[in-house]
Amino acid sequence: MSAIRFDNVLLRFPSMARAAVDHVSCEVESGNLVVILGPSGCGKTTLLKMVNRLYEPTAGTIYLGDTDIRQLPKTRLRQQIGYVIQQSGLFPHMTVAQNIAVVPRLLGWANPRIQARIDELLDLVALPPGEYRDRYPAQLSGGQQQRVGLARALAGDPQVMLMDEPFGAIDAITRATLQDEILRLQRQLKKTILFVSHDVEEALRLGDRILIMKAGQIVQYDTPFNILTKPTNEFVHDLVGADDMVRQLSLLRVSTAMTRLPDGYALNGHNGHPTIAREDSLRDALSLILRTGAPKLTVLEDGSPVGTLTLEHIRDSASVGARG
Ligand SMILES: Nc1ncnc2c1ncn2[C@@H]1O[C@H](COP(=O)(O)OP(=O)(O)OP(=O)(O)O)[C@@H](O)[C@H]1O
């Protein structure tokens, strides 16, 4: 079932000649992380801000589950949606703990529950509570501030998260670490996430699906695998650099190309095949196959076999998108 649905959504700012978001229709499945990708000014942030009603569409309807979001009071809607923005948006005069407690307090939770939640969330985002609880935002690095911003957005346990270039102002190394954390958290929490980015590699790495926009419209909405291997037009092809095979392999996760094992299917001792994690890249998989000479890899998720991967899988994914 879809968690968020855009039905013919249009937003025209009075000062603009064209619509900022132009007849967008799409569905985001529950538990999926969808990256909204596209050049500056294409309408990514505007689309996101309509979901928590920071902007109202000029026409069209947005549904959260089955509910038209206009039927929900804004405060209640926003309590159901976590929101993370680029500069963390933490309240500077509040400690880390107080920042995280904002939504639970609004929800009227009892104090012991709030305190336990703060510790739980700080552990979740890998900031030991003993060390970080009582610090002020100015006493944190940019990456740590984003982690607290994420913890704060998760505090009321919303099913939907909106993330607007959350790692945009973070250096490349910390950014990669935070991306890993998001993938880990997402495996654990299975939220529905809309994630704005203008970074192609981030989108390919994080997205279950990628929604590519240009001038307010959707150009392609598909899995990273299909975006790279079957770009709908030149714009998408050039945006994602679909010609570069080695790059493709290093950006695509094993899970995008593997054959899934049927549910409940037990592999006996991995059948002797070398193993690889589903989050690893196809490039890692290729080097493992070449190094070991194995015909097949067993793909693991949290230590359990979930799929198999062969050279053919990798060859298919690398060759479809390349032209000439
Ligand atoms: N409050 C506003 N009033 C008028 N025009 C706006 C407003 N907000 C955004 N726009 C315009 O709408 C268009 C889409 O803006 P938006 O911020 O959604 O783009 P974006 O894809 O998120 O860009 P970026 O990657 O640069 O953040 C732009 O042309 C922008 O100038």
The ligand as an SDF file (V2000), in Angstrom:
LIG
                    3D

 31 33  0  0  0  0  0  0  0  0999 V2000
    8.5860   30.6930   -1.5910 N   0  0  0  0  0  0  0  0  0  0  0  0
    8.8080   30.8140   -2.9210 C   0  0  0  0  0  0  0  0  0  0  0  0
    8.3150   31.8650   -3.6190 N   0  0  0  0  0  0  0  0  0  0  0  0
    8.5260   31.9910   -4.9460 C   0  0  0  0  0  0  0  0  0  0  0  0
    9.2140   31.0940   -5.6890 N   0  0  0  0  0  0  0  0  0  0  0  0
    9.7420   30.0330   -5.0380 C   0  0  0  0  0  0  0  0  0  0  0  0
    9.5590   29.8330   -3.6300 C   0  0  0  0  0  0  0  0  0  0  0  0
   10.1890   28.6800   -3.2760 N   0  0  0  0  0  0  0  0  0  0  0  0
   10.7390   28.1850   -4.4000 C   0  0  0  0  0  0  0  0  0  0  0  0
   10.4630   28.9780   -5.4650 N   0  0  0  0  0  0  0  0  0  0  0  0
   10.8630   28.7440   -6.8630 C   0  0  0  0  0  0  0  0  0  0  0  0
   10.3410   27.4820   -7.2380 O   0  0  0  0  0  0  0  0  0  0  0  0
   11.2770   26.7610   -8.0310 C   0  0  0  0  0  0  0  0  0  0  0  0
   11.5690   25.4300   -7.3620 C   0  0  0  0  0  0  0  0  0  0  0  0
   12.2800   25.6690   -6.1600 O   0  0  0  0  0  0  0  0  0  0  0  0
   12.7730   24.5070   -5.2000 P   0  0  0  0  0  0  0  0  0  0  0  0
   13.3520   25.1310   -3.9800 O   0  0  0  0  0  0  0  0  0  0  0  0
   11.6660   23.5500   -5.0160 O   0  0  0  0  0  0  0  0  0  0  0  0
   13.8920   23.8360   -6.0820 O   0  0  0  0  0  0  0  0  0  0  0  0
   14.9480   22.7050   -5.7020 P   0  0  0  0  0  0  0  0  0  0  0  0
   14.8730   21.6910   -6.7830 O   0  0  0  0  0  0  0  0  0  0  0  0
   14.7190   22.2260   -4.3130 O   0  0  0  0  0  0  0  0  0  0  0  0
   16.3010   23.5030   -5.8200 O   0  0  0  0  0  0  0  0  0  0  0  0
   17.7030   23.4120   -4.9890 P   0  0  0  0  0  0  0  0  0  0  0  0
   18.3390   22.1090   -5.3630 O   0  0  0  0  0  0  0  0  0  0  0  0
   18.4620   24.5870   -5.5280 O   0  0  0  0  0  0  0  0  0  0  0  0
   17.3640   23.5230   -3.5350 O   0  0  0  0  0  0  0  0  0  0  0  0
   12.5010   27.6520   -8.1770 C   0  0  0  0  0  0  0  0  0  0  0  0
   12.4270   28.2980   -9.4150 O   0  0  0  0  0  0  0  0  0  0  0  0
   12.3680   28.6260   -7.0320 C   0  0  0  0  0  0  0  0  0  0  0  0
   12.9300   29.8750   -7.3700 O   0  0  0  0  0  0  0  0  0  0  0  0
  1  2  1  0
  2  3  1  0
  2  7  2  0
  3  4  2  0
  4  5  1  0
  5  6  2  0
  6  7  1  0
  6 10  1  0
  7  8  1  0
  8  9  2  0
  9 10  1  0
 10 11  1  0
 11 12  1  0
 11 30  1  0
 12 13  1  0
 13 14  1  0
 13 28  1  0
 14 15  1  0
 15 16  1  0
 16 17  2  0
 16 18  1  0
 16 19  1  0
 19 20  1  0
 20 21  2  0
 20 22  1  0
 20 23  1  0
 23 24  1  0
 24 25  2  0
 24 26  1  0
 24 27  1  0
 28 29  1  0
 28 30  1  0
 30 31  1  0
M  END
$$$$
